[in-house]
Amino acid sequence: MKKTVLRFGLYGSITICILFLISWFVLNDLPYSTQEVLGYVSMVIALSFVFIGIKQYRDKENDGKVSFKKALLIGVLISLITALAFGILDVFYTEVLNPNFMTEYYNQSVETMKASLPADEFEAKLTEMESQKELFSNPLFSFALMAMTVFVIGFIISLLSALVLQRK
């Protein structure tokens, strides 16, 4: 099981990092909302290794059997490795590769809100964003938020994969 988790966790990590870097170099001219959707698609693609890893373990290493509990554990561990890699990459991106990202994203968000919200609602949202700005600029918070996002999606995929792939 350990070998499967490490192998497919590494595959998921490499995939999410490659897709992130491709989107940064090739698709950086797209609006942030489109980039956000593509980011979630990248996470799901990378986390498809959860399903593949559980299936590999069941079919090749465990004589065609895997309990729900064991399948869920394998999926969660693969997701955790992928999530940690993405959290680290995100911090590296925002601190080294593109240190202006948070400012650019904030400014774009303000402009989008200004164009789409009534004045009183805009002021309330702007005040809320201002209070959160420092928190989101903290590398530790950024790491935790990005890793948790990938992990939660990975947990859902792990749960569904365990349900589909369990065999006694």
TATAZI-V989320 format. One record per pair of residues at least 12 apart in sequence whose C-alpha atoms are under 7 Angstrom apart, sorted by the first residue. I is the first residue (numbers start at 1). J is the second residue. If there is no record, write none. Layout:
I,J ; I,J
This chain:
1,57 ; 4,53 ; 4,57 ; 5,74 ; 5,77 ; 5,78 ; 8,49 ; 8,53 ; 8,78 ; 9,78 ; 9,79 ; 9,81 ; 9,82 ; 11,49 ; 12,46 ; 12,47 ; 12,49 ; 12,82 ; 13,81 ; 13,82 ; 13,85 ; 13,86 ; 15,46 ; 16,42 ; 16,43 ; 16,46 ; 16,86 ; 17,86 ; 19,42 ; 43,150 ; 47,79 ; 47,154 ; 50,75 ; 50,78 ; 50,79 ; 50,158 ; 51,161 ; 54,71 ; 54,74 ; 54,75 ; 55,165 ; 65,167 ; 65,168 ; 66,166 ; 66,167 ; 66,168 ; 67,166 ; 67,167 ; 67,168 ; 68,162 ; 68,163 ; 68,166 ; 71,162 ; 71,166 ; 72,158 ; 72,159 ; 72,162 ; 75,158 ; 76,154 ; 76,155 ; 76,158 ; 79,151 ; 79,154 ; 79,155 ; 80,151 ; 83,147 ; 83,148 ; 83,150 ; 83,151 ; 84,147 ; 86,146 ; 86,147 ; 87,143 ; 87,144 ; 87,146 ; 87,147 ; 88,143 ; 90,143 ; 91,139 ; 91,142 ; 91,143 ; 102,137
